[in-house]
Amino acid sequence: MTSKAVRESKTTITELMIPSYANFGGKIHGGILLSLMDKVAYATSSKHAGTYCVTVSVDKVEFLQPVEVGELVSLHASVNYVGRTSLVVGIRVEAQNVKTGKIKHTNSCYFTMVAKGDDDKPALVPELILENNEEVKRFIEAMRMREIKSKVREVMEDAKSEIDVSSAPELLKDERCRVIYS
């Protein structure tokens, strides 16, 4: 299996935001943008892996600015990290006002993808060739984020198993809820 450079799988998808993509407030639905992000993550990871890839998780999706009907949305994606069978794809989303030419950064996020073989089992992915400091930085950031996610999963599992419902009245006294058993 040959190694591949980040540049070999970089992908950009651009799409016009049409009225049917908008919510009642006239802004583009977050779900539309998530769907586009999933498509570009698939294209990028599959180009690198040379096989079908599936989405495992989506991290750090924050909508920084609204996207308007009539804007061109461009999703710029690259492989930031590879494991044995997984890849982390970084995505930067930008919206351009076609009348003014102004471009705004609307969000960035990270998709973890897993390569699948013809037998539908996880498949090995090529090593990633890092050619500049920015690519090295992104690889190390993705490594650290994977470690943090693993620790958070452990803490969450511990927290779930330690919940004692009998202490709910004290735990919830300052929260905006009421507990009513029927």
FIVONU-581885 format. One line per field, with one value per residue: x, y, z of N, C-alpha, C in turn; residue number from 1. Coordinates in Angstrom, 3 decimals. Example, Ala and Ser with C-alpha at 12.3 -4.5 7.8 and 13.67 -1.06 7.14 Angstrom:
// FIVONU-581885
n.xx <- (13.190  12.850)
n.yy <- (-5.690  -2.250)
n.zz <- (7.800  7.080)
ca.xx <- (12.300  13.670)
ca.yy <- (-4.500  -1.060)
ca.zz <- (7.800  7.140)
c.xx <- (13.200  12.900)
c.yy <- (-3.300  0.030)
c.zz <- (7.800  7.870)
nr <- (1  2)
// end
This chain:
// FIVONU-581885
n.xx <- (0.864  0.700  1.943  0.188  0.058  -1.249  -2.291  -3.170  -5.705  -7.261  -10.300  -12.834  -16.105  -18.656  -21.694  -24.768  -26.912  -30.225  -33.737  -35.312  -33.658  -33.766  -34.704  -37.581  -36.755  -35.298  -32.694  -30.087  -30.711  -29.092  -28.867  -28.774  -26.266  -24.713  -25.161  -23.908  -21.296  -20.829  -20.820  -18.517  -16.595  -16.765  -15.962  -13.319  -12.044  -12.425  -11.020  -8.436  -8.225  -8.877  -11.079  -14.454  -15.790  -17.054  -18.950  -18.009  -17.885  -18.658  -17.136  -16.929  -18.740  -19.668  -21.776  -20.773  -21.515  -24.510  -25.773  -26.899  -29.721  -28.984  -26.271  -23.020  -21.803  -18.804  -17.028  -14.137  -11.952  -9.656  -7.485  -6.533  -5.416  -4.423  -5.199  -4.933  -7.204  -8.827  -9.655  -9.191  -10.953  -10.601  -12.669  -13.407  -15.804  -17.106  -18.965  -20.014  -21.019  -22.459  -22.968  -21.447  -19.022  -17.894  -16.478  -17.243  -16.242  -17.983  -18.083  -15.993  -15.087  -14.675  -14.558  -14.624  -13.749  -14.147  -12.461  -13.761  -13.582  -14.135  -15.378  -16.864  -15.619  -13.449  -10.833  -7.339  -5.712  -3.799  -0.598  -0.072  1.421  3.134  3.719  4.333  4.615  2.041  0.447  1.688  1.133  -1.709  -1.995  -0.873  -2.608  -4.995  -4.266  -4.047  -6.684  -8.037  -7.043  -8.094  -10.865  -11.120  -10.563  -12.683  -14.870  -14.447  -14.756  -17.419  -18.776  -18.174  -19.460  -22.140  -22.615  -22.440  -24.656  -27.064  -30.304  -31.836  -30.692  -31.568  -33.409  -31.760  -29.608  -30.846  -31.967  -31.371  -31.836  -33.664  -36.150  -38.760  -39.494  -41.759  -43.373  -45.393)
n.yy <- (-1.174  2.097  5.234  8.376  11.798  14.667  16.600  15.081  14.148  16.288  18.101  20.135  21.214  23.059  24.752  26.251  28.035  27.491  28.578  26.397  25.220  26.705  27.772  28.849  31.327  32.261  31.513  29.162  25.757  24.002  21.275  20.860  21.900  20.134  17.762  18.347  18.607  15.976  14.722  15.850  14.977  12.227  12.065  13.031  11.297  8.820  9.197  9.264  6.752  4.984  3.428  2.615  4.686  5.267  7.381  7.891  9.576  13.000  15.997  19.016  20.866  23.957  26.567  29.439  31.736  32.757  31.217  32.463  32.436  32.226  32.536  31.227  28.254  26.919  24.025  23.074  20.462  18.239  15.446  15.093  13.339  9.941  6.679  3.185  2.119  4.254  7.716  11.192  13.881  17.199  20.033  23.089  25.546  27.930  30.823  32.625  35.804  36.424  38.828  40.851  39.645  39.089  36.893  34.693  32.909  30.229  27.874  25.310  21.877  18.422  15.250  11.871  9.111  5.742  3.373  0.955  -2.405  -4.644  -6.736  -5.547  -5.032  -3.188  -1.524  -1.285  1.885  4.049  5.363  8.767  11.364  14.076  17.325  19.929  22.437  23.189  20.951  19.039  20.171  19.981  17.193  16.460  17.867  16.462  13.940  14.528  15.327  12.904  11.452  12.984  12.679  9.959  9.897  11.484  9.843  7.721  9.073  9.898  7.431  6.511  8.532  8.101  5.597  6.164  7.586  8.313  8.089  8.614  10.806  12.881  15.090  16.885  17.251  18.463  20.831  23.546  23.654  24.134  22.461  20.083  17.278  14.817  12.052  9.528)
n.zz <- (0.000  -0.951  0.283  0.701  -0.158  1.585  -0.171  -2.322  -1.847  -1.215  -1.278  -2.696  -2.467  -3.955  -3.574  -4.522  -2.397  -2.058  -1.932  -0.916  0.908  3.152  6.502  8.510  9.276  7.201  6.962  6.098  6.736  9.356  9.078  6.319  5.734  7.273  5.878  3.439  4.420  5.215  2.733  1.494  3.271  2.893  0.156  0.298  2.160  0.901  -1.478  -0.448  0.863  -1.123  -1.252  -0.200  2.352  5.654  7.859  11.190  13.409  14.257  14.962  16.848  15.574  15.039  14.394  13.215  11.814  10.139  7.122  4.083  1.804  -1.623  -1.403  -2.229  -1.092  -0.049  0.648  2.012  2.200  3.835  4.481  7.719  9.502  9.836  10.941  11.533  10.186  10.125  9.399  9.861  8.801  8.093  7.815  6.290  6.121  3.956  3.053  0.266  -0.766  -3.734  -5.006  -3.736  -3.446  -1.048  1.327  3.940  6.851  7.933  9.450  10.940  11.068  12.132  10.761  11.555  9.796  8.603  6.697  4.445  3.385  0.556  1.790  3.687  6.052  8.293  6.543  5.840  5.651  3.476  4.566  5.643  3.936  5.077  4.130  4.873  7.501  8.413  7.789  9.421  11.915  11.938  11.901  14.382  16.094  15.569  16.537  19.275  19.794  19.427  21.606  23.720  23.224  23.776  26.532  27.450  26.755  28.568  31.057  30.795  30.721  33.298  34.767  34.059  35.192  37.859  38.706  41.054  41.510  43.743  44.896  43.405  44.073  45.569  43.808  41.606  42.473  41.803  39.140  36.040  36.074  36.745  38.680  38.216  39.140  37.799)
ca.xx <- (0.000  1.548  1.579  -0.393  0.190  -2.497  -2.771  -3.752  -7.123  -7.994  -11.530  -13.709  -17.446  -19.331  -23.109  -25.619  -27.945  -31.518  -34.791  -35.813  -32.710  -33.867  -35.694  -38.570  -36.057  -34.597  -31.296  -29.939  -30.785  -27.845  -28.866  -28.322  -24.811  -24.142  -25.220  -22.825  -20.036  -20.694  -20.446  -17.126  -15.773  -16.738  -15.144  -11.923  -11.524  -12.416  -9.895  -7.201  -8.241  -9.054  -12.194  -15.634  -15.589  -18.282  -18.807  -18.061  -18.241  -18.520  -16.691  -16.740  -19.554  -20.196  -22.177  -20.249  -22.289  -25.567  -25.632  -28.094  -30.164  -28.298  -24.823  -22.311  -21.108  -17.688  -16.533  -12.753  -11.652  -8.393  -7.211  -5.624  -4.829  -4.831  -4.837  -4.839  -8.367  -9.630  -9.121  -9.857  -11.055  -10.899  -13.496  -13.642  -16.971  -17.147  -20.096  -19.683  -22.083  -22.060  -23.078  -20.345  -17.789  -17.416  -16.455  -17.215  -16.012  -19.181  -17.703  -15.013  -15.421  -13.841  -15.277  -13.829  -14.258  -13.487  -12.422  -14.379  -13.178  -15.232  -16.038  -17.539  -14.835  -12.495  -9.701  -6.170  -5.598  -2.401  0.012  -0.241  2.665  2.986  4.704  4.631  4.358  0.593  -0.026  2.210  0.342  -3.056  -1.876  -0.658  -3.875  -5.946  -3.817  -4.425  -8.149  -8.419  -6.734  -9.069  -12.155  -11.064  -10.679  -14.055  -15.740  -14.266  -15.365  -18.874  -19.243  -18.109  -20.497  -23.448  -22.771  -22.446  -25.848  -27.966  -31.542  -32.372  -30.129  -32.059  -33.927  -30.646  -28.827  -31.605  -32.685  -31.156  -32.031  -34.975  -36.919  -39.561  -39.598  -43.115  -43.547  -46.820)
ca.yy <- (0.000  3.279  6.412  9.452  13.149  15.356  17.306  14.141  13.877  17.524  18.195  21.279  21.143  24.357  24.622  27.422  27.866  27.820  28.796  25.176  24.854  27.678  27.604  29.915  32.596  32.627  31.055  27.782  24.741  23.373  19.909  20.926  22.069  18.874  16.803  18.707  18.276  14.524  14.382  16.205  14.084  10.945  12.202  13.211  10.071  7.744  9.467  8.860  5.324  4.176  2.516  3.187  5.096  5.606  8.347  7.319  10.653  14.385  16.768  20.466  21.592  25.196  27.465  30.738  32.774  32.143  31.161  33.061  31.995  32.930  32.485  30.027  27.641  26.057  23.175  22.707  19.335  17.520  14.427  15.647  12.272  8.572  5.581  1.948  2.017  5.475  8.968  12.397  14.862  18.561  20.744  24.523  25.958  29.360  31.267  33.816  36.624  36.561  40.237  41.664  38.872  38.888  35.500  34.570  31.577  29.916  26.890  24.264  20.688  17.255  13.998  10.656  8.161  4.435  2.742  -0.379  -3.265  -5.298  -7.636  -4.635  -4.941  -2.073  -1.758  -0.456  3.076  4.432  6.369  10.142  12.106  15.469  18.063  21.269  22.605  23.226  19.568  18.402  20.734  19.390  15.787  16.399  18.292  15.356  12.913  14.976  15.294  11.493  11.107  13.675  12.011  8.682  10.199  11.966  8.654  7.020  9.887  9.855  6.107  6.511  9.441  7.454  4.483  6.669  8.381  7.774  8.844  9.035  12.120  13.840  16.368  17.772  17.523  19.254  21.928  24.835  23.503  24.522  21.259  19.518  15.835  14.385  10.628  9.180)
ca.zz <- (0.000  -1.052  1.071  -0.102  0.382  1.918  -1.366  -3.277  -1.567  -0.902  -2.052  -2.469  -3.057  -3.883  -3.918  -4.360  -1.382  -2.663  -0.930  -0.262  1.958  4.247  7.569  8.525  9.492  5.983  7.026  5.640  7.792  9.750  8.547  4.917  5.782  7.771  4.774  2.516  5.078  5.163  1.353  1.221  4.103  2.177  -1.055  0.684  2.781  -0.102  -2.384  0.231  1.178  -2.328  -1.009  0.436  3.746  6.373  8.950  12.526  14.332  13.813  16.118  16.856  14.613  15.608  13.329  13.625  11.137  9.326  5.672  3.484  0.484  -2.698  -1.232  -2.658  0.033  -0.436  1.725  1.714  3.086  3.668  5.494  8.724  10.309  9.529  11.828  10.732  9.300  10.245  8.901  10.337  7.728  8.540  6.827  6.487  5.334  3.674  2.249  -0.517  -1.326  -5.133  -5.418  -3.189  -3.473  0.319  1.791  5.409  7.402  8.712  10.455  10.676  11.847  11.895  10.582  11.618  8.809  8.597  5.377  4.407  2.278  -0.175  2.737  4.621  7.284  8.219  5.653  6.093  4.807  3.239  5.439  5.180  3.754  5.530  3.336  5.393  8.938  8.665  7.774  10.636  13.019  11.906  12.268  15.830  16.712  15.456  17.496  20.621  19.907  19.597  22.999  24.565  23.032  24.480  27.964  27.686  26.734  29.841  32.113  30.606  31.145  34.759  35.273  33.882  36.117  39.231  38.988  42.067  41.332  45.043  45.229  42.403  44.596  45.932  42.595  40.634  43.135  41.145  37.697  35.534  35.787  37.836  38.601  38.567  38.866  37.707)
c.xx <- (0.909  1.034  1.003  -0.218  -1.187  -3.108  -3.485  -5.241  -7.911  -9.190  -12.259  -15.016  -18.075  -20.771  -23.845  -26.701  -29.268  -32.605  -35.288  -34.861  -32.888  -34.928  -36.675  -37.956  -35.266  -33.134  -31.242  -29.938  -29.401  -27.734  -28.433  -26.805  -24.126  -24.116  -24.110  -21.460  -19.781  -20.263  -18.979  -16.176  -15.654  -15.806  -13.659  -11.329  -11.446  -11.298  -8.585  -7.134  -8.311  -10.164  -13.345  -15.311  -16.929  -17.963  -18.963  -18.455  -17.997  -18.194  -16.623  -17.485  -20.155  -20.530  -21.842  -21.044  -23.366  -25.215  -26.970  -28.441  -29.442  -26.779  -24.276  -21.545  -20.034  -17.185  -15.159  -12.335  -10.297  -8.268  -6.176  -4.848  -5.278  -4.359  -4.674  -5.966  -9.210  -8.886  -9.875  -9.785  -11.426  -11.632  -13.647  -14.772  -16.960  -18.354  -19.704  -20.945  -21.674  -22.138  -21.874  -18.995  -17.236  -17.554  -16.388  -17.014  -17.214  -18.958  -16.595  -15.409  -14.534  -14.723  -14.283  -14.510  -13.506  -13.593  -13.008  -13.884  -14.386  -16.009  -16.795  -16.849  -13.886  -11.258  -8.553  -6.155  -4.123  -1.907  -0.167  1.123  2.392  4.103  5.019  4.225  2.866  0.019  0.460  1.393  -1.046  -3.035  -1.741  -1.919  -4.883  -5.577  -4.269  -5.932  -8.648  -8.179  -7.754  -10.432  -12.214  -11.237  -12.089  -15.026  -15.665  -14.959  -16.887  -19.449  -19.244  -19.234  -21.877  -23.664  -22.876  -23.705  -26.757  -29.226  -32.126  -31.821  -30.613  -32.590  -32.812  -29.847  -29.513  -32.237  -32.522  -31.365  -33.454  -35.728  -37.769  -39.627  -40.975  -43.242  -45.036  -47.060)
c.yy <- (1.235  4.400  7.468  10.776  13.746  15.964  16.379  13.889  15.126  17.650  19.485  21.026  22.522  24.172  25.928  27.123  28.402  27.934  27.530  24.667  25.694  27.293  28.780  31.292  33.049  32.238  29.582  26.837  24.174  21.962  19.841  21.014  20.796  17.809  17.078  18.369  16.768  14.084  14.676  15.350  12.715  11.022  12.253  11.926  8.927  7.938  9.013  7.339  4.444  3.160  3.287  3.542  5.476  6.575  7.644  8.380  12.003  15.207  18.255  21.181  22.785  26.113  28.887  31.898  32.100  32.169  31.598  32.391  32.848  32.929  31.182  29.496  26.717  25.327  22.668  21.627  18.719  16.469  15.022  14.561  10.935  7.647  4.344  1.880  3.295  6.684  10.104  13.417  16.206  19.293  22.202  24.912  27.478  29.662  32.561  34.500  36.921  38.014  41.054  40.961  38.564  37.416  35.501  33.110  31.262  28.821  25.976  23.074  19.537  16.017  12.856  9.640  6.839  3.858  1.342  -1.136  -3.866  -6.258  -6.865  -4.563  -3.755  -2.453  -0.823  0.736  3.411  5.422  7.741  10.814  13.571  16.288  19.466  21.352  22.607  21.807  18.801  18.857  20.095  17.920  15.655  16.829  17.155  14.214  13.272  14.936  13.859  11.045  11.729  13.010  10.694  8.892  10.666  10.790  7.895  7.759  9.824  8.509  6.006  7.358  8.810  6.361  4.940  7.457  7.637  8.639  9.312  10.398  13.212  15.133  17.361  18.200  18.533  20.515  23.284  24.779  23.886  23.276  20.908  18.031  15.451  12.923  10.337  7.756)
c.zz <- (0.000  -0.161  0.139  0.610  0.641  0.653  -2.358  -3.050  -1.186  -1.833  -1.690  -3.194  -2.883  -4.336  -3.636  -3.326  -1.917  -1.590  -0.225  0.828  3.220  5.272  7.534  8.744  8.277  5.953  6.601  6.839  8.086  9.193  7.093  4.890  6.278  6.672  3.762  3.110  5.028  3.765  1.079  2.068  3.441  0.967  -0.711  1.250  1.776  -1.118  -1.740  0.394  -0.062  -2.185  -0.375  1.878  4.364  7.514  10.288  13.542  13.689  15.047  15.810  15.735  15.344  14.446  13.773  13.051  10.306  7.845  5.081  2.155  -0.559  -2.561  -1.814  -1.457  -0.520  0.791  1.297  2.707  2.774  4.766  6.443  9.460  9.749  10.645  10.962  9.706  9.302  9.709  9.562  9.213  8.346  7.432  7.242  5.549  5.202  2.805  1.547  -1.020  -2.770  -5.630  -4.972  -3.290  -2.093  0.719  3.314  5.793  8.283  9.731  9.977  11.531  11.421  11.822  10.738  10.723  8.974  7.194  5.473  3.187  1.589  0.712  3.821  5.981  7.157  7.399  6.019  5.133  4.602  4.293  4.806  5.085  4.096  4.891  3.830  6.866  9.268  8.703  8.999  11.839  13.076  12.314  13.785  16.578  16.694  16.402  18.901  20.816  20.094  21.034  23.946  24.455  23.790  25.984  28.309  27.697  28.054  30.980  32.010  31.049  32.664  35.341  35.156  34.912  37.566  39.600  39.961  42.034  42.668  45.464  44.271  43.007  44.958  44.703  41.679  41.216  42.435  39.634  37.313  35.089  36.996  37.624  39.094  38.169  38.787  38.121)
nr <- (1  2  3  4  5  6  7  8  9  10  11  12  13  14  15  16  17  18  19  20  21  22  23  24  25  26  27  28  29  30  31  32  33  34  35  36  37  38  39  40  41  42  43  44  45  46  47  48  49  50  51  52  53  54  55  56  57  58  59  60  61  62  63  64  65  66  67  68  69  70  71  72  73  74  75  76  77  78  79  80  81  82  83  84  85  86  87  88  89  90  91  92  93  94  95  96  97  98  99  100  101  102  103  104  105  106  107  108  109  110  111  112  113  114  115  116  117  118  119  120  121  122  123  124  125  126  127  128  129  130  131  132  133  134  135  136  137  138  139  140  141  142  143  144  145  146  147  148  149  150  151  152  153  154  155  156  157  158  159  160  161  162  163  164  165  166  167  168  169  170  171  172  173  174  175  176  177  178  179  180  181  182)
// end
